[in-house]
């Protein structure tokens, strides 16, 4: 069969996983602040590793060589640079308009509800000083978070643009509105008690549903266009990304439910 003879439909594989994740018992289990703290102390590591995923894709798509030459696909470059700008220096999350990364906003939200931020702070500091592999030896990192990050960094280490974009599209950006709506609807705190948390969730639902999700999904499709081999790889990695997220949710649910 010629390499370009057929189109592999990755989105068709999302429906069952989206239903499982959107209706996961985890959301109903987060029925008090103690359980919300446990959830956030796990989930913050996924918020952190997301930035490495988009930075890895940015390195593929944007001209980083000196001297500079024009990019092959300016549309992709504009999108990935805008995505990094939104995630790393968003000015819509602070009331004073000061730029703030979404990771830092999430840590602020953890402080609001009394969650422990020491482990994630120690981890990020260790990454800065000693590198990711050494930082992962911290025994205080929740095991479900370690496993989730290991999958992310395996994709990054593979260093293939079409798989980075696919995981970003179908393992992150198109999932987030579904997951975060379910979380928001069941929060055991009010928006007045946790304004940063509500702002974080609202901002991601808005950006990922209206902008980031559709564009990165288009990017993933275009990076695989014309190649059945790449499309099959994308479909396989989509299933793996969704399965990894489901395991992460299952294991956080166990931690929350036993609290």
C-alpha positions as a Markdown table, in Angstrom:
| # | Residue | x | y | z |
|---|---|---|---|---|
| 1 | Unk | 0.0 | 0.0 | 0.0 |
| 2 | Unk | 1.4 | 3.4 | -0.8 |
| 3 | Unk | 2.5 | 5.5 | 2.2 |
| 4 | Unk | -0.1 | 8.2 | 1.4 |
| 5 | Unk | -3.0 | 5.9 | 0.4 |
| 6 | Unk | -5.2 | 6.3 | 3.5 |
| 7 | Unk | -6.0 | 8.8 | 6.2 |
| 8 | Unk | -5.8 | 7.6 | 9.8 |
| 9 | Unk | -8.5 | 9.3 | 12.0 |
| 10 | Unk | -7.0 | 9.9 | 15.4 |
| 11 | Unk | -9.9 | 11.9 | 16.8 |
| 12 | Unk | -12.3 | 9.0 | 16.4 |
| 13 | Unk | -10.3 | 7.2 | 19.1 |
| 14 | Unk | -11.0 | 10.0 | 21.6 |
| 15 | Unk | -14.7 | 9.4 | 22.3 |
| 16 | Unk | -14.5 | 6.5 | 24.8 |
| 17 | Unk | -11.5 | 7.9 | 26.6 |
| 18 | Unk | -13.1 | 11.4 | 26.8 |
| 19 | Unk | -16.3 | 9.8 | 28.3 |
| 20 | Unk | -14.3 | 7.8 | 30.9 |
| 21 | Unk | -12.2 | 10.9 | 31.8 |
| 22 | Unk | -15.1 | 13.3 | 31.8 |
| 23 | Unk | -17.2 | 11.1 | 34.0 |
| 24 | Unk | -14.5 | 9.8 | 36.2 |
| 25 | Unk | -15.5 | 9.2 | 39.9 |
| 26 | Unk | -12.5 | 11.3 | 41.0 |
| 27 | Unk | -14.4 | 14.5 | 40.6 |
| 28 | Unk | -17.3 | 13.5 | 42.9 |
| 29 | Unk | -14.7 | 12.1 | 45.4 |
| 30 | Unk | -13.2 | 15.6 | 45.8 |
| 31 | Unk | -15.9 | 16.7 | 48.2 |
| 32 | Unk | -13.8 | 18.6 | 50.8 |
| 33 | Unk | -10.7 | 20.8 | 51.0 |
| 34 | Unk | -8.5 | 18.0 | 52.3 |
| 35 | Unk | -9.3 | 15.9 | 49.2 |
| 36 | Unk | -8.9 | 18.8 | 46.9 |
| 37 | Unk | -5.4 | 19.4 | 48.4 |
| 38 | Unk | -4.5 | 15.8 | 47.7 |
| 39 | Unk | -5.6 | 16.1 | 44.1 |
| 40 | Unk | -3.7 | 19.3 | 43.5 |
| 41 | Unk | -0.5 | 18.0 | 45.2 |
| 42 | Unk | -0.5 | 15.2 | 42.5 |
| 43 | Unk | -1.8 | 17.2 | 39.6 |
| 44 | Unk | 0.7 | 20.1 | 39.9 |
| 45 | Unk | 3.4 | 17.9 | 38.5 |
| 46 | Unk | 1.4 | 17.5 | 35.3 |
| 47 | Unk | 1.0 | 21.2 | 35.2 |
| 48 | Unk | 4.8 | 21.5 | 35.4 |
| 49 | Unk | 5.8 | 18.9 | 32.8 |
| 50 | Unk | 3.4 | 20.4 | 30.3 |
| 51 | Unk | 5.8 | 23.3 | 29.8 |
| 52 | Unk | 8.6 | 21.0 | 28.8 |
| 53 | Unk | 6.4 | 19.3 | 26.3 |
| 54 | Unk | 5.5 | 22.6 | 24.5 |
| 55 | Unk | 9.1 | 23.8 | 24.7 |
| 56 | Unk | 10.3 | 20.6 | 23.1 |
| 57 | Unk | 7.8 | 21.2 | 20.2 |
| 58 | Unk | 8.8 | 24.8 | 20.0 |
| 59 | Unk | 12.5 | 23.7 | 19.4 |
| 60 | Unk | 11.3 | 21.7 | 16.4 |
| 61 | Unk | 9.1 | 24.4 | 14.8 |
| 62 | Unk | 10.9 | 27.7 | 15.4 |
| 63 | Unk | 14.2 | 28.8 | 13.8 |
| 64 | Unk | 16.8 | 28.7 | 16.6 |
| 65 | Unk | 19.9 | 28.6 | 14.6 |
| 66 | Unk | 22.3 | 31.6 | 14.3 |
| 67 | Unk | 22.3 | 33.1 | 11.8 |
| 68 | Unk | 18.5 | 33.1 | 11.4 |
| 69 | Unk | 16.7 | 31.8 | 8.4 |
| 70 | Unk | 12.9 | 32.0 | 7.7 |
| 71 | Unk | 10.8 | 29.2 | 9.2 |
| 72 | Unk | 9.4 | 26.5 | 6.9 |
| 73 | Unk | 5.9 | 27.0 | 8.3 |
| 74 | Unk | 5.2 | 30.5 | 9.8 |
| 75 | Unk | 1.7 | 29.5 | 10.9 |
| 76 | Unk | 3.0 | 26.8 | 13.2 |
| 77 | Unk | 5.7 | 29.1 | 14.5 |
| 78 | Unk | 3.2 | 31.8 | 15.3 |
| 79 | Unk | 1.0 | 29.3 | 17.1 |
| 80 | Unk | 3.7 | 27.6 | 19.2 |
| 81 | Unk | 5.2 | 30.9 | 20.2 |
| 82 | Unk | 1.7 | 32.2 | 21.2 |
| 83 | Unk | 1.1 | 29.0 | 23.1 |
| 84 | Unk | 4.4 | 29.5 | 25.0 |
| 85 | Unk | 3.5 | 33.2 | 25.6 |
| 86 | Unk | 0.1 | 32.3 | 27.0 |
| 87 | Unk | 1.4 | 29.5 | 29.2 |
| 88 | Unk | 4.6 | 31.2 | 30.4 |
| 89 | Unk | 3.6 | 34.8 | 30.7 |
| 90 | Unk | -0.2 | 35.1 | 30.9 |
| 91 | Unk | -1.4 | 38.6 | 31.9 |
| 92 | Unk | -5.0 | 37.5 | 32.4 |
| 93 | Unk | -4.6 | 35.6 | 35.6 |
| 94 | Unk | -3.5 | 38.4 | 37.9 |
| 95 | Unk | -5.9 | 41.2 | 38.8 |
| 96 | Unk | -3.0 | 43.7 | 38.3 |
| 97 | Unk | -2.3 | 42.4 | 34.8 |
| 98 | Unk | 1.3 | 41.3 | 35.7 |
| 99 | Unk | 2.5 | 38.3 | 33.6 |
| 100 | Unk | 2.5 | 35.0 | 35.4 |
| 101 | Unk | 3.1 | 31.4 | 34.2 |
| 102 | Unk | 0.2 | 29.0 | 34.5 |
| 103 | Unk | 2.3 | 26.8 | 36.6 |
| 104 | Unk | 3.0 | 29.6 | 39.1 |
| 105 | Unk | -0.7 | 30.5 | 39.0 |
| 106 | Unk | -1.5 | 26.9 | 40.0 |
| 107 | Unk | 0.9 | 27.0 | 42.9 |
| 108 | Unk | -0.8 | 30.2 | 44.1 |
| 109 | Unk | -4.1 | 28.3 | 43.9 |
| 110 | Unk | -2.6 | 25.5 | 46.0 |
| 111 | Unk | -1.6 | 28.1 | 48.7 |
| 112 | Unk | -5.1 | 29.4 | 48.7 |
| 113 | Unk | -6.5 | 26.1 | 49.9 |
| 114 | Unk | -3.7 | 25.1 | 52.1 |
| 115 | Unk | -2.1 | 22.5 | 49.9 |
| 116 | Unk | 1.5 | 21.4 | 50.4 |
| 117 | Unk | 3.7 | 23.1 | 47.9 |
| 118 | Unk | 7.0 | 22.1 | 49.4 |
| 119 | Unk | 7.5 | 18.9 | 47.3 |
| 120 | Unk | 6.9 | 20.6 | 44.0 |
| 121 | Unk | 9.0 | 23.5 | 45.0 |
| 122 | Unk | 11.9 | 21.2 | 46.0 |
| 123 | Unk | 11.5 | 19.2 | 42.8 |
| 124 | Unk | 11.6 | 22.3 | 40.5 |
| 125 | Unk | 14.7 | 23.6 | 42.4 |
| 126 | Unk | 16.4 | 20.2 | 42.0 |
| 127 | Unk | 15.6 | 20.2 | 38.3 |
| 128 | Unk | 17.2 | 23.6 | 38.0 |
| 129 | Unk | 20.3 | 22.5 | 39.9 |
| 130 | Unk | 20.8 | 18.8 | 39.0 |
| 131 | Unk | 18.6 | 18.0 | 36.1 |
| 132 | Unk | 15.3 | 16.1 | 35.7 |
| 133 | Unk | 16.6 | 12.6 | 36.2 |
| 134 | Unk | 18.3 | 13.5 | 39.6 |
| 135 | Unk | 15.2 | 15.4 | 40.7 |
| 136 | Unk | 13.0 | 12.4 | 40.1 |
| 137 | Unk | 14.7 | 10.5 | 42.9 |
| 138 | Unk | 12.8 | 12.7 | 45.5 |
| 139 | Unk | 10.8 | 10.1 | 47.4 |
| 140 | Unk | 8.2 | 12.6 | 48.3 |
| 141 | Unk | 6.9 | 13.0 | 44.8 |
| 142 | Unk | 3.6 | 11.0 | 44.6 |
| 143 | Unk | 4.2 | 7.8 | 42.6 |
| 144 | Unk | 1.3 | 8.5 | 40.2 |
| 145 | Unk | 2.8 | 11.9 | 39.3 |
| 146 | Unk | 6.2 | 10.2 | 38.7 |
| 147 | Unk | 4.7 | 7.7 | 36.3 |
| 148 | Unk | 2.8 | 10.5 | 34.4 |
| 149 | Unk | 6.0 | 12.6 | 34.1 |
| 150 | Unk | 8.0 | 9.6 | 32.9 |
| 151 | Unk | 5.6 | 9.1 | 30.0 |
| 152 | Unk | 5.9 | 12.8 | 29.1 |
| 153 | Unk | 9.6 | 12.8 | 29.1 |
| 154 | Unk | 9.8 | 9.6 | 27.1 |
| 155 | Unk | 7.9 | 11.4 | 24.4 |
| 156 | Unk | 10.2 | 14.4 | 24.7 |
| 157 | Unk | 13.3 | 12.1 | 24.5 |
| 158 | Unk | 11.9 | 10.6 | 21.3 |
| 159 | Unk | 12.3 | 14.0 | 19.8 |
| 160 | Unk | 9.7 | 13.6 | 16.9 |
| 161 | Unk | 7.7 | 16.6 | 16.1 |
| 162 | Unk | 4.6 | 14.7 | 15.0 |
| 163 | Unk | 4.4 | 12.8 | 18.2 |
| 164 | Unk | 5.1 | 15.8 | 20.4 |
| 165 | Unk | 2.2 | 17.6 | 18.6 |
| 166 | Unk | -0.1 | 14.6 | 18.9 |
| 167 | Unk | 0.4 | 14.2 | 22.6 |
| 168 | Unk | 0.0 | 17.9 | 23.1 |
| 169 | Unk | -3.2 | 17.9 | 21.0 |
| 170 | Unk | -5.0 | 14.7 | 22.1 |
| 171 | Unk | -3.3 | 14.0 | 25.4 |
| 172 | Unk | -3.5 | 17.6 | 26.7 |
| 173 | Unk | -5.2 | 20.5 | 25.0 |
| 174 | Unk | -8.4 | 18.8 | 23.7 |
| 175 | Unk | -8.8 | 17.0 | 27.0 |
| 176 | Unk | -8.4 | 20.0 | 29.3 |
| 177 | Unk | -11.9 | 21.6 | 28.7 |
| 178 | Unk | -13.6 | 18.3 | 29.5 |
| 179 | Unk | -11.5 | 17.5 | 32.6 |
| 180 | Unk | -11.5 | 21.1 | 34.0 |
| 181 | Unk | -15.2 | 21.6 | 33.6 |
| 182 | Unk | -15.8 | 18.4 | 35.5 |
| 183 | Unk | -13.4 | 19.5 | 38.2 |
| 184 | Unk | -14.9 | 23.0 | 38.4 |
| 185 | Unk | -18.5 | 21.7 | 38.7 |
| 186 | Unk | -17.6 | 19.7 | 41.7 |
| 187 | Unk | -15.2 | 22.0 | 43.6 |
| 188 | Unk | -15.8 | 22.0 | 47.4 |
| 189 | Unk | -14.7 | 25.7 | 47.7 |
| 190 | Unk | -16.2 | 28.9 | 46.4 |
| 191 | Unk | -14.7 | 31.3 | 43.9 |
| 192 | Unk | -14.3 | 33.8 | 46.6 |
| 193 | Unk | -12.3 | 31.4 | 48.8 |
| 194 | Unk | -10.1 | 30.2 | 45.8 |
| 195 | Unk | -10.1 | 32.9 | 43.2 |
| 196 | Unk | -6.7 | 31.7 | 41.6 |
| 197 | Unk | -8.0 | 28.2 | 41.2 |
| 198 | Unk | -11.2 | 29.3 | 39.6 |
| 199 | Unk | -9.3 | 31.7 | 37.3 |
| 200 | Unk | -6.9 | 29.0 | 36.4 |
| 201 | Unk | -9.6 | 26.6 | 35.4 |
| 202 | Unk | -11.7 | 29.2 | 33.5 |
| 203 | Unk | -8.7 | 30.4 | 31.6 |
| 204 | Unk | -7.7 | 26.9 | 30.4 |
| 205 | Unk | -11.2 | 26.0 | 29.4 |
| 206 | Unk | -11.4 | 29.2 | 27.4 |
| 207 | Unk | -8.0 | 29.0 | 25.7 |
| 208 | Unk | -7.9 | 25.3 | 25.1 |
| 209 | Unk | -11.4 | 25.0 | 23.7 |
| 210 | Unk | -11.4 | 28.1 | 21.5 |
| 211 | Unk | -7.8 | 28.4 | 20.5 |
| 212 | Unk | -5.1 | 26.0 | 21.6 |
| 213 | Unk | -7.0 | 22.7 | 21.2 |
| 214 | Unk | -8.2 | 23.2 | 17.6 |
| 215 | Unk | -5.0 | 24.7 | 16.3 |
| 216 | Unk | -2.6 | 22.1 | 17.8 |
| 217 | Unk | -4.9 | 19.3 | 16.6 |
| 218 | Unk | -4.6 | 20.8 | 13.1 |
| 219 | Unk | -0.9 | 21.0 | 13.5 |
| 220 | Unk | -0.7 | 17.3 | 14.5 |
| 221 | Unk | -2.7 | 16.3 | 11.5 |
| 222 | Unk | -0.6 | 18.3 | 9.1 |
| 223 | Unk | 2.7 | 17.0 | 10.6 |
| 224 | Unk | 1.4 | 13.4 | 9.8 |
| 225 | Unk | -0.2 | 14.3 | 6.4 |
| 226 | Unk | 0.7 | 12.0 | 3.5 |
| 227 | Unk | 2.2 | 9.3 | 5.6 |
| 228 | Unk | 0.3 | 6.2 | 6.9 |
| 229 | Unk | 3.3 | 5.3 | 9.0 |
| 230 | Unk | 3.3 | 8.7 | 10.8 |
| 231 | Unk | -0.5 | 8.5 | 11.2 |
| 232 | Unk | -0.4 | 5.1 | 12.7 |
| 233 | Unk | 2.3 | 6.2 | 15.1 |
| 234 | Unk | 0.2 | 9.2 | 16.1 |
| 235 | Unk | -2.9 | 7.0 | 16.7 |
| 236 | Unk | -0.8 | 4.6 | 18.8 |
| 237 | Unk | 0.7 | 7.5 | 20.9 |
| 238 | Unk | -2.8 | 9.0 | 21.3 |
| 239 | Unk | -4.0 | 5.8 | 22.9 |
| 240 | Unk | -1.0 | 5.6 | 25.1 |
| 241 | Unk | -1.4 | 9.3 | 26.2 |
| 242 | Unk | -5.1 | 8.8 | 27.1 |
| 243 | Unk | -4.3 | 5.5 | 28.9 |
| 244 | Unk | -1.6 | 7.2 | 30.9 |
| 245 | Unk | -4.0 | 10.0 | 31.9 |
| 246 | Unk | -6.7 | 7.5 | 32.9 |
| 247 | Unk | -4.2 | 5.6 | 35.1 |
| 248 | Unk | -3.1 | 8.9 | 36.6 |
| 249 | Unk | -6.7 | 9.8 | 37.4 |
| 250 | Unk | -7.4 | 6.3 | 38.7 |
| 251 | Unk | -4.5 | 6.4 | 41.1 |
| 252 | Unk | -5.2 | 10.0 | 42.3 |
| 253 | Unk | -8.8 | 8.8 | 42.9 |
| 254 | Unk | -7.5 | 6.0 | 45.1 |
| 255 | Unk | -5.4 | 8.4 | 47.1 |
| 256 | Unk | -8.3 | 10.8 | 47.5 |
| 257 | Unk | -10.9 | 8.1 | 48.2 |
| 258 | Unk | -8.8 | 6.6 | 51.0 |
| 259 | Unk | -8.2 | 10.0 | 52.7 |
